[in-house]
Amino acid sequence: MYKLKIFSNVYLYKFIFNLFINEIWVTNKKLAEKVKKKIFSSQINIRLLTLNHYSFKPQKKIYKIAYLGTSSHVKELIWLKPLFKEIQSKRKDCLIEIYLDKKWRNYFRSIPRIKIIFPMDWETFYMDTSTRKVDVVLNPILSSNFNNFRSPTKFFDTTRLGAVGLYSNIDPFSNFIKNNYDGILLENNISYWSEKISYLFDNSQERERIYKNALKRFENSKKVL
């Protein structure tokens, strides 16, 4: 399907390339020869780039936001989309990570700078979240029969990722999270969450303070076990 899409797009536009393009850059001789054969206009120059002096220019800090829920959290996913839109419209330095099956991928694909991860088994998820870092993990929860039996285990996933957790101010988080100490409790208001996320990104010391407190609790809980 990918090959067919590329072929159809190239075939559709190749005859009008010369109206918009005067130079094509390629990175090896074989590709340059191939492009020359396929481009009909002699006015388009094929430029061979050398990569010997390629220099990487570091970008500014990119902040990572994650949601660790599964596709069974229907209410939460619907609630998150406008939040993601608001965040990404205000900031250009955020990468959102979310676990979605095929059904939900199309629902979220319009969100800019979103990394959609296919669901995985628990062992793989645990290994993955133990070896990388994000800045903020979102843990919204909306009232439902399913959520009435939830436990605050997302606190441990959040802390394992080296992140500060934002949690809905209802059970099971309201009786577990120490607000503004080892996590942040918020009413389910899009503006509140968006403002708090920006505040945390712009205040690294506050982010570090809350994370360290959560880490202490995380480590102490392992000792109890």
VOBA-1610 file (N, C-alpha, C; in pm, whole numbers, padded with zeros to 5 digits, always signed):
BEGIN
Met+00082-00121+00000Met+00000+00000+00000Met+00086+00126+00000Tyr+00198+00119+00075Tyr+00286+00235+00080Tyr+00348+00262-00058Lys+00394+00155-00124Lys+00454+00169-00257Lys+00352+00223-00357Leu+00228+00174-00347Leu+00123+00220-00437Leu+00092+00367-00416Lys+00090+00410-00291Lys+00063+00550-00260Lys+00172+00641-00316Ile+00299+00601-00297Ile+00411+00681-00349Ile+00406+00688-00500Phe+00381+00574-00564Phe+00376+00569-00710Phe+00266+00660-00764Ser+00147+00651-00706Ser+00034+00730-00755Ser+00059+00879-00738Asn+00119+00918-00625Asn+00147+01060-00602Asn+00252+01113-00698Val+00356+01036-00719Val+00461+01079-00812Val+00407+01087-00954Tyr+00332+00985-00995Tyr+00277+00984-01131Tyr+00184+01101-01154Leu+00108+01136-01050Leu+00011+01244-01062Leu+00078+01379-01081Tyr+00191+01399-01014Tyr+00251+01533-01009Tyr+00378+01550-01093Lys+00434+01441-01142Lys+00567+01454-01203Lys+00567+01543-01328Phe+00455+01552-01398Phe+00451+01632-01521Phe+00443+01782-01493Ile+00413+01819-01368Ile+00409+01963-01336Ile+00520+02001-01239Phe+00617+01910-01218Phe+00729+01941-01131Phe+00801+02069-01173Asn+00821+02083-01302Asn+00902+02194-01351Asn+00836+02331-01327Leu+00708+02331-01294Leu+00639+02457-01265Leu+00670+02507-01124Phe+00710+02416-01037Phe+00730+02452-00897Phe+00870+02421-00844Ile+00943+02337-00912Ile+01072+02290-00862Ile+01181+02319-00964Asn+01294+02371-00917Asn+01408+02391-01007Asn+01530+02309-00966Glu+01519+02241-00849Glu+01632+02160-00804Glu+01583+02049-00711Ile+01640+01930-00730Ile+01610+01817-00642Ile+01740+01771-00578Trp+01737+01754-00447Trp+01856+01711-00373Trp+01848+01561-00346Val+01957+01492-00372Val+01967+01348-00343Val+02098+01322-00269Thr+02110+01203-00208Thr+02225+01176-00122Thr+02317+01066-00173Asn+02289+01009-00293Asn+02384+00913-00350Asn+02372+00911-00502Lys+02475+00861-00569Lys+02484+00868-00716Lys+02376+00785-00785Lys+02348+00668-00730Lys+02245+00582-00792Lys+02110+00651-00792Leu+02079+00715-00684Leu+01951+00786-00675Leu+01950+00904-00771Ala+02063+00972-00785Ala+02072+01084-00879Ala+02046+01038-01023Glu+02106+00925-01061Glu+02086+00871-01195Glu+01942+00830-01218Lys+01882+00770-01115Lys+01743+00725-01126Lys+01650+00843-01145Val+01673+00950-01067Val+01587+01068-01075Val+01600+01136-01211Lys+01722+01140-01263Lys+01744+01203-01394Lys+01664+01133-01503Lys+01653+01001-01493Lys+01579+00923-01593Lys+01429+00948-01582Lys+01383+00974-01460Lys+01239+00987-01438Lys+01186+01129-01455Ile+01275+01227-01444Ile+01232+01367-01457Ile+01245+01408-01603Phe+01133+01457-01658Phe+01132+01489-01800Phe+01190+01626-01832Ser+01187+01714-01736Ser+01233+01851-01762Ser+01383+01862-01745Ser+01450+01917-01843Ser+01594+01941-01835Ser+01625+02064-01751Gln+01522+02141-01717Gln+01541+02262-01639Gln+01557+02232-01490Ile+01525+02111-01450Ile+01538+02074-01309Ile+01677+02017-01285Asn+01751+02081-01196Asn+01887+02038-01165Asn+01884+01931-01056Ile+01965+01826-01074Ile+01977+01720-00974Ile+02106+01746-00897Arg+02095+01774-00769Arg+02211+01809-00688Arg+02245+01695-00593Leu+02369+01649-00601Leu+02417+01541-00515Leu+02479+01601-00389Leu+02419+01571-00274Leu+02467+01624-00147Leu+02570+01530-00086Thr+02670+01586-00025Thr+02766+01507+00052Thr+02733+01519+00199Leu+02740+01409+00271Leu+02701+01407+00412Leu+02822+01410+00506Asn+02941+01430+00449Asn+03062+01427+00532Asn+03065+01539+00637His+03005+01651+00602His+03013+01767+00691His+02876+01799+00751Tyr+02795+01697+00763Tyr+02662+01717+00822Tyr+02678+01756+00968Ser+02615+01863+01007Ser+02623+01909+01146Ser+02485+01908+01209Phe+02476+01854+01328Phe+02349+01848+01401Phe+02335+01972+01487Lys+02227+02042+01468Lys+02200+02161+01549Lys+02099+02124+01657Pro+02141+02123+01782Pro+02050+02083+01889Pro+01926+02172+01895Gln+01812+02109+01916Gln+01689+02185+01931Gln+01671+02225+02077Lys+01578+02314+02099Lys+01546+02350+02236Lys+01477+02232+02304Lys+01459+02243+02432Lys+01398+02137+02510Lys+01262+02097+02455Ile+01243+01967+02436Ile+01115+01913+02395Ile+01053+01844+02516Tyr+00931+01882+02551Tyr+00863+01826+02667Tyr+00771+01712+02623Lys+00774+01605+02699Lys+00694+01488+02667Lys+00576+01475+02763Ile+00458+01457+02704Ile+00336+01432+02779Ile+00288+01292+02743Ala+00248+01214+02842Ala+00202+01078+02814Ala+00066+01052+02877Tyr-00011+00969+02809Tyr-00132+00912+02867Tyr-00118+00761+02856Leu-00129+00691+02968Leu-00098+00549+02972Leu-00221+00459+02970Gly-00339+00517+02956Gly-00461+00437+02955Gly-00475+00356+02827Thr-00563+00259+02832Thr-00589+00174+02716Thr-00713+00225+02642Ser-00743+00160+02532Ser-00858+00200+02450Ser-00991+00171+02516Ser-00990+00100+02628Ser-01114+00074+02701Ser-01160+00195+02781His-01072+00295+02797His-01106+00416+02870His-01171+00517+02775Val-01290+00484+02732Val-01356+00561+02626Val-01382+00705+02668Lys-01441+00724+02785Lys-01474+00860+02830Lys-01348+00946+02842Glu-01242+00887+02895Glu-01117+00962+02913Glu-01056+01001+02780Leu-01060+00911+02683Leu-01003+00941+02552Leu-01079+01054+02484Ile-01210+01050+02493Ile-01290+01157+02434Ile-01261+01291+02504Trp-01243+01287+02633Trp-01213+01408+02711Trp-01074+01463+02677Leu-00981+01374+02649Leu-00842+01415+02625Leu-00822+01489+02493Lys-00899+01455+02392Lys-00874+01514+02260Lys-00877+01667+02262Pro-00981+01731+02316Pro-00977+01879+02320Pro-00864+01933+02406Leu-00824+01859+02508Leu-00709+01902+02589Leu-00583+01901+02505Phe-00562+01794+02431Phe-00444+01785+02344Phe-00445+01898+02240Lys-00561+01925+02184Lys-00571+02033+02085Lys-00532+02167+02145Glu-00579+02192+02266Glu-00549+02319+02330Glu-00401+02332+02362Ile-00342+02225+02415Ile-00199+02228+02448Ile-00116+02253+02324Gln-00143+02178+02218Gln-00060+02187+02097Gln-00085+02316+02019Ser-00198+02380+02043Ser-00221+02510+01978Ser-00146+02621+02050Lys-00119+02602+02179Lys-00050+02704+02258Lys+00101+02686+02256Arg+00147+02563+02244Arg+00291+02536+02253Arg+00336+02455+02133Lys+00462+02476+02095Lys+00521+02403+01983Lys+00634+02312+02030Asp+00648+02298+02163Asp+00760+02222+02218Asp+00715+02096+02293Cys+00596+02046+02260Cys+00541+01930+02331Cys+00523+01811+02236Leu+00562+01696+02283Leu+00536+01570+02213Leu+00444+01487+02301Ile+00331+01446+02246Ile+00233+01367+02321Ile+00249+01220+02285Glu+00253+01134+02387Glu+00260+00990+02368Glu+00131+00927+02420Ile+00071+00841+02339Ile-00054+00779+02379Ile-00064+00639+02319Tyr-00120+00546+02395Tyr-00135+00407+02350Tyr-00275+00391+02290Leu-00282+00354+02163Leu-00410+00344+02095Leu-00415+00224+02003Asp-00532+00159+01996Asp-00550+00055+01896Asp-00596+00121+01765Lys-00617+00040+01664Lys-00648+00091+01530Lys-00775+00175+01529Lys-00872+00135+01610Lys-01001+00206+01615Lys-00984+00352+01653Trp-00895+00378+01748Trp-00880+00514+01802Trp-00774+00596+01729Arg-00692+00534+01648Arg-00583+00608+01584Arg-00636+00719+01494Asn-00741+00689+01418Asn-00798+00790+01329Asn-00860+00905+01406Tyr-00910+00876+01526Tyr-00974+00979+01608Tyr-00872+01084+01654Phe-00749+01040+01678Phe-00646+01130+01732Phe-00544+01176+01628Arg-00548+01124+01509Arg-00440+01151+01414Arg-00431+01298+01372Ser-00538+01374+01391Ser-00535+01516+01353Ser-00459+01601+01454Ile-00428+01544+01571Ile-00354+01620+01673Ile-00208+01634+01629Pro-00154+01753+01623Pro-00013+01768+01583Pro+00082+01717+01690Arg+00196+01671+01645Arg+00305+01626+01733Arg+00257+01523+01836Ile+00190+01421+01785Ile+00142+01313+01871Ile+00207+01181+01827Lys+00255+01108+01922Lys+00320+00979+01898Lys+00224+00870+01944Ile+00169+00796+01849Ile+00071+00692+01879Ile+00143+00558+01888Ile+00132+00495+02004Ile+00200+00368+02031Ile+00095+00257+02033Phe+00123+00149+01962Phe+00028+00038+01959Phe+00031-00034+02093Pro-00084-00077+02145Pro-00089-00145+02276Pro+00004-00266+02282Met+00055-00294+02401Met+00150-00404+02420Met+00115-00480+02547Asp+00173-00599+02563Asp+00148-00676+02683Asp+00218-00611+02802Trp+00179-00655+02923Trp+00228-00591+03045Trp+00380-00597+03057Glu+00440-00712+03028Glu+00585-00725+03042Glu+00659-00626+02952Thr+00612-00614+02828Thr+00675-00520+02735Thr+00653-00376+02780Phe+00530-00347+02826Phe+00499-00213+02875Phe+00588-00178+02994Tyr+00607-00272+03085Tyr+00689-00246+03203Tyr+00834-00218+03164Met+00888-00298+03071Met+01025-00276+03024Met+01038-00141+02955Asp+00939-00108+02874Asp+00942+00017+02799Asp+00938+00137+02893Thr+00849+00135+02991Thr+00835+00249+03082Thr+00945+00252+03188Ser+01026+00149+03195Ser+01138+00148+03290Ser+01266+00201+03229Thr+01266+00221+03098Thr+01390+00257+03029Thr+01383+00390+02955Arg+01276+00464+02973Arg+01267+00596+02910Arg+01198+00693+03004Lys+01203+00820+02969Lys+01152+00925+03056Lys+01053+01014+02982Val+00953+01062+03056Val+00865+01168+03006Val+00858+01275+03116Asp+00797+01386+03085Asp+00793+01496+03181Asp+00664+01498+03263Val+00552+01474+03198Val+00423+01478+03265Val+00337+01362+03216Val+00272+01294+03308Val+00176+01189+03273Val+00037+01234+03315Leu-00058+01225+03224Leu-00195+01265+03250Leu-00276+01145+03297Asn-00347+01163+03409Asn-00428+01055+03465Asn-00570+01103+03493Pro-00642+01142+03388Pro-00781+01182+03409Pro-00867+01059+03436Ile-00971+01078+03512Ile-01066+00970+03535Ile-01205+01032+03547Leu-01300+00974+03474Leu-01436+01025+03475Leu-01528+00920+03537Ser-01635+00967+03596Ser-01725+00877+03668Ser-01788+00774+03574Ser-01777+00649+03611Ser-01838+00538+03538Ser-01836+00415+03627Asn-01915+00317+03593Asn-01917+00193+03670Asn-01781+00124+03663Phe-01717+00132+03547Phe-01584+00073+03529Phe-01483+00140+03623Asn-01489+00272+03632Asn-01392+00345+03712Asn-01418+00337+03862Asn-01537+00295+03899Asn-01568+00282+04042Asn-01480+00178+04111Phe-01421+00089+04031Phe-01341-00019+04088Phe-01193-00003+04057Arg-01154+00117+04016Arg-01014+00145+03983Arg-00931+00165+04109Ser-00803+00137+04098Ser-00705+00163+04205Ser-00605+00266+04154Pro-00532+00332+04246Pro-00440+00440+04204Pro-00305+00389+04154Thr-00305+00277+04081Thr-00178+00217+04037Thr-00105+00303+03933Lys-00177+00394+03866Lys-00110+00480+03767Lys-00004+00568+03832Phe-00013+00590+03961Phe+00091+00665+04032Phe+00227+00599+04014Phe+00230+00467+04021Phe+00357+00394+04011Phe+00410+00392+03867Asp+00320+00379+03770Asp+00362+00387+03630Asp+00417+00526+03599Thr+00349+00627+03651Thr+00390+00766+03628Thr+00529+00792+03685Thr+00550+00749+03809Thr+00678+00774+03875Thr+00790+00694+03811Arg+00759+00574+03767Arg+00860+00492+03700Arg+00911+00560+03572Leu+00828+00642+03511Leu+00867+00715+03391Leu+00941+00845+03422Gly+00964+00872+03550Gly+01035+00994+03588Gly+00951+01119+03570Ala+00819+01102+03577Ala+00729+01212+03544Ala+00653+01264+03665Val+00601+01384+03649Val+00503+01437+03744Val+00365+01395+03696Gly+00282+01349+03788Gly+00149+01305+03751Gly+00043+01409+03777Leu-00045+01428+03680Leu-00166+01509+03698Leu-00283+01412+03708Tyr-00362+01427+03813Tyr-00469+01331+03843Tyr-00602+01402+03863Ser-00710+01336+03820Ser-00843+01389+03849Ser-00867+01386+04000Asn-00931+01489+04050Asn-00954+01502+04193Asn-01079+01424+04236Ile-01082+01296+04204Ile-01187+01205+04247Ile-01122+01073+04281Asp-01197+00984+04347Asp-01144+00850+04376Asp-01109+00780+04246Pro-01001+00701+04246Pro-00920+00662+04361Pro-00802+00756+04392Phe-00786+00863+04312Phe-00669+00948+04330Phe-00684+01049+04443Ser-00805+01097+04465Ser-00824+01204+04564Ser-00787+01161+04705Asn-00798+01031+04734Asn-00764+00981+04867Asn-00624+00920+04874Phe-00551+00933+04764Phe-00418+00871+04759Phe-00309+00975+04733Ile-00329+01060+04635Ile-00229+01161+04598Ile-00227+01273+04701Lys-00108+01313+04742Lys-00091+01430+04829Lys-00073+01552+04738Asn-00177+01629+04728Asn-00183+01736+04629Asn-00067+01834+04641Asn-00004+01862+04526Asn+00110+01953+04516Asn+00231+01906+04598Tyr+00231+01780+04633Tyr+00346+01723+04703Tyr+00406+01608+04621Asp+00328+01503+04597Asp+00378+01393+04514Asp+00294+01375+04388Gly+00212+01472+04360Gly+00128+01472+04240Gly+00038+01594+04245Ile-00040+01613+04140Ile-00128+01729+04134Ile-00270+01682+04107Leu-00363+01723+04193Leu-00504+01690+04177Leu-00576+01806+04112Leu-00657+01776+04011Leu-00729+01880+03937Leu-00873+01839+03911Glu-00961+01938+03911Glu-01097+01912+03863Glu-01090+01885+03713Asn-01188+01814+03661Asn-01185+01777+03519Asn-01229+01894+03431Asn-01144+01994+03429Asn-01166+02114+03349Asn-01047+02129+03254Ile-01074+02134+03125Ile-00967+02138+03024Ile-00871+02253+03049Ser-00923+02370+03080Ser-00838+02487+03099Ser-00744+02469+03218Tyr-00796+02409+03328Tyr-00711+02386+03445Tyr-00593+02298+03410Trp-00620+02190+03337Trp-00514+02095+03302Trp-00413+02158+03207Ser-00463+02231+03109Ser-00374+02295+03013Ser-00282+02397+03080Glu-00339+02478+03169Glu-00260+02579+03240Glu-00157+02515+03332Lys-00195+02407+03399Lys-00101+02341+03491Lys+00013+02274+03415Ile-00016+02218+03301Ile+00088+02155+03219Ile+00191+02260+03176Ser+00144+02373+03127Ser+00236+02480+03086Ser+00316+02532+03205Tyr+00250+02544+03319Tyr+00320+02591+03440Tyr+00434+02496+03476Leu+00409+02367+03471Leu+00513+02269+03506Leu+00628+02272+03406Phe+00597+02289+03279Phe+00703+02295+03179Phe+00789+02420+03194Asp+00728+02526+03240Asp+00801+02652+03254Asp+00867+02668+03391Asn+00847+02569+03478Asn+00905+02574+03613Asn+00968+02439+03647Ser+01089+02420+03600Ser+01156+02292+03615Ser+01183+02256+03761Gln+01208+02354+03846Gln+01233+02325+03988Gln+01109+02268+04056Glu+00994+02322+04024Glu+00869+02270+04080Glu+00842+02129+04031Arg+00870+02106+03904Arg+00853+01973+03846Arg+00944+01872+03916Glu+01067+01912+03940Glu+01164+01824+04005Glu+01125+01798+04150Arg+01075+01899+04219Arg+01035+01883+04359Arg+00924+01779+04373Ile+00821+01791+04291Ile+00708+01699+04300Ile+00751+01558+04262Tyr+00834+01548+04158Tyr+00881+01415+04116Tyr+00963+01349+04227Lys+01052+01422+04292Lys+01136+01363+04397Lys+01051+01314+04515Asn+00947+01388+04548Asn+00858+01344+04655Asn+00784+01216+04616Ala+00742+01210+04490Ala+00675+01090+04441Ala+00771+00971+04440Leu+00897+00998+04404Leu+00995+00891+04399Leu+01022+00834+04539Lys+01026+00921+04641Lys+01044+00874+04779Lys+00930+00780+04819Arg+00809+00819+04785Arg+00694+00735+04817Arg+00698+00604+04740Phe+00740+00613+04615Phe+00755+00495+04529Phe+00855+00397+04591Glu+00971+00447+04633Glu+01075+00363+04691Glu+01029+00305+04825Asn+00962+00384+04906Asn+00913+00335+05035Asn+00809+00225+05018Ser+00727+00235+04915Ser+00625+00133+04893Ser+00689+00000+04855Lys+00803+00004+04787Lys+00873-00120+04753Lys+00930-00187+04877Lys+00973-00107+04973Lys+01026-00161+05098Lys+00917-00234+05177Val+00796-00176+05175Val+00683-00237+05244Val+00648-00371+05182Leu+00648-00375+05047Leu+00620-00500+04979Leu+00725-00605+05008
//
